Amino acid sequence: MPMAASEIEKLIRESFPDARIEIKDLAGDGDHYAATVVSSAFKGKSKVQQHQMVYAALKGNMGGVLHALALTTLVE
């Protein structure tokens, strides 16, 4: 079963309450999303670390329920 964009945003917001989050369904199938997450929590972190932080916020859904996520992270 696909994951709703609202659920992705909810999970990310739980870990990054200050974040500006934009989720786009790339294929209209609920399986392929692009997310932009802007948060002060990323300050001093490499892009890899920032992405790992977001993947951790998704609580194991990446690669399972959530098939594909093109991720952009930025520091607030």
Beta strands, then each sheet from edge to edge (+ up, - down):
strand 1: 20-25
strand 2: 32-39
strand 3: 68-75
sheet 1: 1+ 2- 3-
end
